Amino acid sequence: MSDAYDLTEHQVLNPATEEVIATVPAATAADVDAAVARAARAQVKWAALAPADRARLLRRFAAAVDDHLEELAQLEVREAGHTVGNARWEAGNVRDLLDYAAGGVERLTGRQIPVAGGLDITILEPLGVVGVIAPWNFPMPIAAWGTAPALAAGNAVILKPAETTPLTALRLAELALAAGLPEHLFQVLPGAGAVAGDALVEHPGVAKIVFTGSTRVGKQIMAKCAQRVKRVTLELGGKSANIVFADADVEAAAAAAPMSFLDNSGQDCCARTRILVQRSVYDRFLELLAPGIESVVVGDPADEKTQMGPLISRTQLERVRAYVPVDLPGIRGTAPEGPGFWFAPTVVTGAAPDAPVAVEEVFGPVAVVLPFDDEADAVRLANATEYGLSGSIWTRDVGRALRVSGAVAAGNLSVNSHSSVRYWTPFGGYKQSGLGRELGPDALAAFTETKNVFISTEA
């Protein structure tokens, strides 16, 4: 079936079976205009609530998500092909982020700045209506990354989910309303990016756009927002390095490497798809890596034992295939045949450092292993890409870990691990991986205006 988007409605497919699981109406520009008007009215009432009352309602929303955790997870399995374990984590992440954001409502304070002749204070005011354009690779949590802090800061939110994964977003909006959030405060508008997405970006009543997706589309959104000097947060592509030094625990590094790029079938901007290994342990690392790749369980995402599911669509499958000719040397796992958008775990060896598969974002279960000679060479290779989102450094030398962390141009780095994203720490990229930061203690402030007020004390 074609991935072409119908401008009036869209069929949502299960990527593991290619079966139609839902048909969803597609929002028009007129729908967006009406939604913005409704959101603006709801936002005024929401911002006027006492902070404790806003926090209480967000916690009720979190509790509603918790009560429907399994339902949301199973919906994510069906519409996105995520493994059930990952989907449960994602639903839990939405709950936790709502709780975390609720805790910030009463702590969103301004400052008193010493000045001569009076008192100077700053006030953080909500922006108004915020548009969140969420991707298909992590539909629930990334939608919440923008939605939860924006609501907590006193804004209304219009969420446009990806065309292929609107179902969890629509259910979250229902849960928000059931939890007592004001009507029209949090609206979900499924639709085509070129229609509903553009209308949201260009609407004069939308104060900020939060977008997660490709760098190409992010640049287009940034240019359109610039026409109105509209605020924007962009979380875009990645081609993250996984740097393994000879003094590292090579066995541990090799054991951790497979799921660092196979999780979510490699459809992750933080995926460690460029594995850089010091030349003296390169062969040993590949020997240790091969069994891990070959043993990854790829199959029905609803099965508790499955480690990797399908790609999201046929379009994405063909894109990944184009990057990996069958004659490329490397290590390959197995994947189901028949219906579904399946691609086997793949490690490419022998590629040139500047080959497309080595520097471009494949967004599939594909990694490249490249050798390096010394610390300077490792940093050079790690930075030889237009992206700078994430990465890992494996070494027992603390000084080296700190030096390399300082030298690698990426927003989120891990030492002797592959952890990058926690809702209580900031997340975002360097270079063409994005603009701004999400999550962490400053997330709410990113959805506010700072107003400065001077009060004269002189007679």
C-alpha positions, 0 to 999 in steps of 0.5 A: 500500500502507498504511503501517500497521504489523503488530504481528507482522511488517512488510513493508519497501518500496523507496520508489522502486518500492513493491516489497516487499524483505523481511519482518521480524518485529516485537519484542514487549514480552516480546522487549524484556524478554528482550533487556534481561536478555541485554544486562545480562549481556553488559554486565558482562563487556564493562565488565570488559575492559581498555580496550585490548581493548574498543578493539581489538574496536570497531576490528575492528567498524569494519573489518568495516563497511569490508569490507562498505561497498558491501553496506551502501550498496546495502541503504540504497538499497533500503530508504531510497531514498537515492542511492547516493553518499549511502548510501556516505557513510553506511556510511563514517560508521558505520565512521569513528565506530566508529574515532573512538569506539574511540580514546576508550576509553583516554582516558575518564578521571576527574579528581583534584580538590584537597581538604584532608585527602586525595585526591579522584578521580572515576571514569566508570562505564558506565550499563549498558544503553542503548536507541537508537531510530533514525529512518528518514531516516539509518538507519545513521549516526544509529544509530551516533551512539548505539551507538558511543560507548555501547559504547566507554564500556562499555555494552550497546546495544539498537537499535530501528530505524525500522519502515521501515528495519530492514535495515541495522541488522540487518546491522550487528548481524551484522557486530558479532558476526562482528567478535568483539563479545560475544554480546548486547552489541549487539542489534537489535530491529525493531518498532513504536514503540508496542510495542517502542519503548515497552517499551524506554523504560519498561523499568527495566533500561534506563538511558538512551534515545537518540532521534532523530525527531519533536518530538512523539514526543520529548516523549512519550519524555521524559515516560515517561523522567521517570517513572523519572528515566531519562537521555535524549538527544533529537535532534528536528525542525528548520526551519533558516534559510539567511541570505543578506546582500547583501554575500555572494557571492550567486552562491555562496550561490544555487549551494549552496542547492538541495542544502542542503534537497534532500539526502536528499529534504529528509528531514533535520532540518538541511535549510536550508528557510527561505532568508532573503535581504536585500531588495536582492538578493532578486530576483537570488538567485531568478534564480540559484536557479531553474536550480539547482532546475530542473536537479536530477536526481530518479530511480532512487537506484541511478543514479550520476547521481541527485541526489535520490531518493524520499520514504520512504513514501506517508504522508510523500508525502501530508504534504508535498503537504498543505504545498504547494498547487499554486497557491502561487507559486515554483520547481519541478523535476521528478520521475518519475511512476508507482510510488514516492513522488516529489515534485519539488524545490520553492521557495515564494515569496510565503508569509507568514513565519508560514505553516505551510510557513514555520515547520513542519517539512515534512520533504520537498524544500520550501524557502521564500524570505523577504526581510529588511531588515537584520541585526536583521530577519534574526535575528528571522526566523531565530529565529521558529520553535520549532526551533533545530537548524542554519543557515547565514550567508552574508556577507563581513563577519567581524564580522557572521558572529560577531554573527549566529552569536551571536544565532541560537538554533541548536546548529549553524551554518555560515558561507559553507557548509552543513556541520553534522555531523561525527562529531568535533564536538558536534551537537544543538539548541536549543529544541524541536530536542532535548536533549543533544549527540551526537558530538564528544570528549565523546560517550563521557562522555554514557554514563557516571555520575560517581562521586566518591571521597574518600580520607583521608590523615589518621591 
